[in-house]
């Protein structure tokens, strides 16, 4: 039994690209995102786990698998994010 490619799908390339063409981390790692407080204590549930530069997280488990929760007391800078955000609000980030 043979497999026929979809007429709308291009054939795979024979040479790999030097830089990945798609990754869920590319925007986070290459383009700083603004800090944005979108929830707290797991609410609203549909937003958790949080993506990079989103808060308020209280522990790493409230962030997507590849991210950590950056705990802060004021408006300390968060790697990969831009802006001050809300004072004493913790945000998810990708450890550089």
Beta strands, then each sheet from edge to edge (+ up, - down):
strand 1: 33-34
strand 2: 36-37
strand 3: 54-55
strand 4: 68-70
strand 5: 81-82
strand 6: 91-93
sheet 1: 1+ 5+
sheet 2: 2+ 3+
sheet 3: 4+ 6-
end
